[in-house]
Amino acid sequence: MKGKSILGTNGEEKPLLRYVLYARKSSEDVGAQAKSLPDQIKDCLDYAENKGIVVVDTLKESHSAKISGRRPVFAKMLKDLEAGKYDGILSPYKLGNR
């Protein structure tokens, strides 16, 4: 998909950005993350459709983040982002909170 483009509102070519959707449900913190993984994914996909965001992959994780290194899906996603597989991350969370 890399290298494809779309036309902007003024007719200019804009690169087609590839986003990965990342949803996470903590196995410990039940109250803070009330939405289920399917609900998070649906909300993000609805948002993406409304904003014209292209989601090329959906990643899910269900682990506690209290212990460092316990989010292998998140770590691989960051490596893939750095390698150019994705142009951005779509998530219901502020990923830089910790």
C-alpha positions as a Python dict, from the first residue, in 0.01 Angstrom:
ca = {
    (1, 'M'): (0, 0, 0),
    (2, 'K'): (300, 229, 43),
    (3, 'G'): (336, 486, -229),
    (4, 'K'): (-36, 525, -298),
    (5, 'S'): (-194, 867, -274),
    (6, 'I'): (-529, 1041, -266),
    (7, 'L'): (-643, 1375, -400),
    (8, 'G'): (-676, 1656, -149),
    (9, 'T'): (-954, 1915, -147),
    (10, 'N'): (-754, 2140, -380),
    (11, 'G'): (-671, 1858, -622),
    (12, 'E'): (-320, 1809, -484),
    (13, 'E'): (-185, 1458, -428),
    (14, 'K'): (-155, 1356, -65),
    (15, 'P'): (12, 1036, 56),
    (16, 'L'): (-221, 765, 182),
    (17, 'L'): (-125, 715, 547),
    (18, 'R'): (-149, 368, 697),
    (19, 'Y'): (-271, 347, 1057),
    (20, 'V'): (-266, 57, 1299),
    (21, 'L'): (-552, 38, 1549),
    (22, 'Y'): (-430, -58, 1898),
    (23, 'A'): (-683, -161, 2164),
    (24, 'R'): (-591, -277, 2512),
    (25, 'K'): (-785, -410, 2808),
    (26, 'S'): (-604, -429, 3139),
    (27, 'S'): (-646, -759, 3319),
    (28, 'E'): (-619, -580, 3656),
    (29, 'D'): (-777, -236, 3626),
    (30, 'V'): (-1143, -319, 3569),
    (31, 'G'): (-1293, 19, 3665),
    (32, 'A'): (-1058, 247, 3472),
    (33, 'Q'): (-1110, 77, 3135),
    (34, 'A'): (-1481, 10, 3121),
    (35, 'K'): (-1503, -47, 2743),
    (36, 'S'): (-1451, -395, 2607),
    (37, 'L'): (-1201, -462, 2329),
    (38, 'P'): (-1479, -496, 2067),
    (39, 'D'): (-1633, -166, 2181),
    (40, 'Q'): (-1296, 11, 2165),
    (41, 'I'): (-1233, -126, 1816),
    (42, 'K'): (-1579, -27, 1694),
    (43, 'D'): (-1539, 327, 1833),
    (44, 'C'): (-1199, 366, 1666),
    (45, 'L'): (-1320, 228, 1333),
    (46, 'D'): (-1621, 459, 1340),
    (47, 'Y'): (-1388, 753, 1410),
    (48, 'A'): (-1151, 643, 1132),
    (49, 'E'): (-1435, 616, 881),
    (50, 'N'): (-1566, 960, 978),
    (51, 'K'): (-1220, 1118, 943),
    (52, 'G'): (-1108, 926, 633),
    (53, 'I'): (-833, 740, 819),
    (54, 'V'): (-711, 416, 659),
    (55, 'V'): (-670, 138, 919),
    (56, 'V'): (-453, -141, 776),
    (57, 'D'): (-419, -355, 1087),
    (58, 'T'): (-594, -405, 1423),
    (59, 'L'): (-394, -517, 1726),
    (60, 'K'): (-541, -623, 2060),
    (61, 'E'): (-377, -681, 2396),
    (62, 'S'): (-513, -795, 2733),
    (63, 'H'): (-236, -759, 2990),
    (64, 'S'): (-145, -553, 3289),
    (65, 'A'): (103, -276, 3212),
    (66, 'K'): (228, -249, 3571),
    (67, 'I'): (531, -467, 3502),
    (68, 'S'): (761, -337, 3230),
    (69, 'G'): (780, -555, 2922),
    (70, 'R'): (440, -716, 2972),
    (71, 'R'): (291, -562, 2657),
    (72, 'P'): (453, -759, 2375),
    (73, 'V'): (194, -655, 2114),
    (74, 'F'): (256, -288, 2195),
    (75, 'A'): (634, -335, 2174),
    (76, 'K'): (610, -510, 1836),
    (77, 'M'): (373, -241, 1708),
    (78, 'L'): (630, 28, 1793),
    (79, 'K'): (903, -167, 1612),
    (80, 'D'): (677, -204, 1309),
    (81, 'L'): (603, 169, 1319),
    (82, 'E'): (975, 250, 1327),
    (83, 'A'): (1033, 6, 1038),
    (84, 'G'): (776, 189, 825),
    (85, 'K'): (498, -70, 829),
    (86, 'Y'): (260, 194, 967),
    (87, 'D'): (250, 572, 947),
    (88, 'G'): (51, 622, 1267),
    (89, 'I'): (-136, 467, 1559),
    (90, 'L'): (-509, 500, 1623),
    (91, 'S'): (-606, 419, 1981),
    (92, 'P'): (-867, 522, 2237),
    (93, 'Y'): (-580, 597, 2481),
    (94, 'K'): (-312, 858, 2524),
    (95, 'L'): (-23, 619, 2466),
    (96, 'G'): (241, 838, 2630),
    (97, 'N'): (75, 847, 2972),
    (98, 'R'): (328, 626, 3151),
}
